[in-house]
């Protein structure tokens, strides 16, 4: 059985979705946000970040995008991503890496700006730069979605859920919903998805 260490409103959202869609049994462990982390938890998450997924063999892994790719590989029947030999697989890997290396860090820089500057008066500039980076990244993805129902392939994948999770964290959600109509179209479909509705109840990712 898997163990998912997570907390509401975190990147555990997409991992919980992946495990549920795969019908994979898992134990969910909520990790409180604290300045004094549990030393045991630091042993599996050195940066004191969630999500962490402990695999059935006892090994643990961090990084939500990497976890999603692994779960897609381990549960191919769930069709969480295009098959390894499918042409769309390259796009899946590309966009998962893009979102985890461009958008996710920008989100962190906005919400934890104090971690990215030693200047007590510098957080405003860090936040402004973070928003600009988010906007640039979402614009790229909005263009990629033009004329397509899903970000990769012909079916919903974890890339779509990952994207929706990230756009829900944009500090100006109203702007996000109008500036990128293709992302909003995708987001609207997922807001109506039964599992996304259920997860949103506990994670409160977007207003009901």
N, C-alpha and C positions, 0 to 999 in steps of 0.2 A: 504494500500500500504506500501511496505517496503521502508526504506531510507538507502542507503549504503554510509557511509562516507569512503572515500578511497583516494588514490593518485596513479599515475602511478608507476609501478615497485614494488608495495607493496603486502602484503598478500591479499589485496582486489582482486587480480587476480582470485584466486580460488572461492571467494564468488561471484564475478560478473559472473563467469562461472556457478556456481550453480543456481543463480537466473535466468539466461538466459535459461539454460537447463530445468528449471522447468516452464518456461513461466510465471514467477511471475512478475507482474508489480512492478517496483521499481524506485525511484528517486535517482540518483547518485549525490553525493556532494563531490567535490574534496577539500581535506583539505591540504593547503600548509604546507610545512615543515618549521617551524619557532622556534626560541628559546623563543619566547613570545607567548605561546599558548592562544587561545581564552578561557576565563573562562567558557563560555557556553559549549564548546567542552569538557573541562576537567570534566564537570559534567556528561558526558556520557562515557568518556574515561580518567580515572584518571591518567594513565601513558602517556597520550598524544600520543597514538598509534592508527594506523589504521590497519585493518578495524574495523569499528563499524557498526552494523546493528540495526536499529531501527525497531521494529516489528510493525505490524498494530495496536496493542493495545497501542503503545506508549512506551513500555519498550525497553531498548537498551541493547545489549550484545556485548562483545568483544571476542577475541580469535577465530581466523579463523577456527581452527579445530572444536571447539564447534559449531560455526555457521553452518559449513557444516553438522554436524550430525543433528542439529535441522532442517535444510532445507530438508534434506533427509527424516526425519520423517514426516514433514509437507506436503511434496509433494511426496507421495509414487508412484504416477503414473508416475513420471518422471524417476524413477529407478536410482536415484543418488547414491544409495548404495543398497547392498543386503537387502531384506526384513527382518524385525525384527525377524521373526521366521525361517529365512533361515540359514543353517549351516555356510555359508560364512559371516554372520553378525558378528560373533565373530572375524574373521580375519580383517574385516573392522574396528571395534572398536580398535583392537589391534594395527594395523598399523597406524591409525590416531593418537592414543595416542603416539606411538613410535616416529612418525615423529615430532609431536608437542613438545615432551619433550626432544628428543635427537638432532634432526637435526636443527629444527628452532632455539633453543637457541644457538647452535654452530655457525649458520650463523650470528646471532646477535653479538656474541662475536667477530667474525672476523671483521665485518664492523663497530662495535662500541666498539673497544677494550679498548678505554679510559674509558669506563664506568665500566670496570671490573678489574681495578687495580688502586691503589693510588700511584703507582710508575711511575713517568714520563717516566722512561726508560723501563717500563715493558710491553708496548703494543706489542712488537715484540713476546715475549714469549706467551702472550695471544692469538695472532693470530696463532702462530704455533700449540698451543694446540687445538685451534678451528678447524683448518684444519684436524688435526689428528682425532678429534671426528667426523667431517663430513665424513671423509674417512671410518672410522669404521662403521658408521651408514649406509652409502650407500652400503658398501660391504654386510651388512646383508640383505638389501632390494634386492640387485642384486641376492643373493642366493635364496631369497624367490620367485623371478620371474622366476627362472630356470624352463623351461618346461611349463610356463604359459603365456598366452597372456596378462593377466591383473593381477594386484596385488591381487585382491580378486574376487572370483566368475568367471563367464563366460562372463561378460559384463564390459565395461568401467564404472568406478565409480569415485566419487570425490577423492578417495584415489589415483588414477592414476594421476589426475590433480594436486593434492597437491604434490605428489612426483616430477612431472615434474617441478613445480614451484620452489621447493627447489633445485633440481639439477641444474637448470638454474642459481641459485645464487652462485654456486661453483666458487671460485676465479680463478680456472684453468679449464675452460670449456673443453679445448682440452683433458686434463687428464680425466675428467669425462666421456667423450664420448668413450674413449678407455679402461679405467680401469674397467668399469662396462657395459659389452656388453648387458646384459639383460635390464638394465635401458635405455641404448641408443636405443635398439630395441623398447621399449615402447615410449620413447621420440620421435623417428622418426615417429611413428604412430600418435602421438598427434600433431606433427608439421604439419602434413597434414590434420588435422581435421579442417573443415571450421570455427568453432567457435574459436578454439585456434589461428588460423591465424588472425582472426579479433581482438581478444583481444591482441595479440602480437603487432599489429600495434600501439595501444595506450600505452601498458605497456612496450614494447621493452624488453621482457624477454630474447629473444635469437636472434642472427643475422638472418635476413631473407635469 
